[in-house]
Amino acid sequence: MKTGGRKRGTPNKKTVAVQEQMERLGFDPIKSMIEICNQAMTDKRATIFAKACFGHPSPSKWQKSRGS
């Protein structure tokens, strides 16, 4: 049984503030991640940035078979 604090499912104040600010600025984090990933496919600097942000993906079976 829960006692005190927020009701279940109610976001905290900081979460609400960040969401409201992103809406005011017209910022879509998912769209931005997609743009970064698309850019990383063509720009070496963006590739380095994407790896730093999203980690290093494990090699696919195709990459392993080619030895790259």
N, C-alpha and C positions, 0 to 999 in steps of 0.2 A: 504494500500500500504506500502510495506516494504522499508525503506530507511537506507542505511549504513549497516555495519556489514557483516557477512558471507552470502553467497547465501543460499537459502533454501535447506536443506538436506546435507549441508557440515558439517562434524563433527568438533568439536573444537580441538585445538592442543593437549590438554591433553588426550582426548579420543583416538586420533590417536596414541599418544606416548604409551599409555597403551596397545592398541591392538597390536602394533608392538613389544613391549617387550614380551607380552604373546606368540606371534608367534615365536620369537627368542628362547624363553625358552621351547617351545613345550607344553605350559600350556593350557589345555582345561577346563574352569570353569564348564561347564555342566558335563563333565566326572568326575571331582573332586566332585561335589555335589552328583552325583549318588554313587560314591565310599563311601562317608561319610554316606549317607543314608543306604547303604547296610551294612556297618560296624556297624551302630547304632543298627541294628536288632540283633546283636550277642554280642556286647561289651558294657557294662554299661557306661564306660567312653566316648565312642563314642556317646552313646545316649544323654548324658548330653551335649556334644559339639554340636550335631545336634540340640537339643532343643534351645540352646543358639543362634545358627546361624539362624535357620529357624523358630523359634517360636514353640509354643505348639499347635499341631493339636487338633481340637475339637473331642470328642469321637464319634465313629461311632455308628449306631443304635445297632450293635451287642454288642459292649462294654457296652452300656447303659443297654441292656436287661440282660447281665450277672452281672451287678452291679459292674464292675471293673473299 
